[in-house]
Amino acid sequence: MTAIEAIPVRTMTHGIVPETARELAVAKVRSVLGHVTRPVLSARVTLTMVARPAAAQATIDVNGRIVRAEAAGRTMRDAIELMADRLRARLRRAVRPRFALWRHRPPLPRG
């Protein structure tokens, strides 16, 4: 069991959400979290299927910093896929070192 598999991904649902959608959402979130190097303290996924469109939301606590991503789609699968893509991008921005932006900045002209 890896460290990411040990993190419980809590799921909440609203409306009629198939069990396969819950499993897909947990798998997608764990896949994204596999690339995070900082401690992940908690993970929660909320799936809503009351009327079209379907909605998926993830809330991740990365070492005290909350990162959220949500998406809507025509189907629950579409919403989960889009949410996972947004979560990946937001985690990439949120956990990168702040000084990394300075390294690529050209030096200021003297004089």
Secondary structure, 3 states (H helix, E strand, C coil): CCHHHHCCEEEEEEECCCHHHHHHHHHHHHHHHCCCCCCEEEEEEEEEECCCCEEEEEEEEECCEEEEEEEEECCHHHHHHHHHHHHHHHHHHHHCCCCHHHHCCCCCCCC
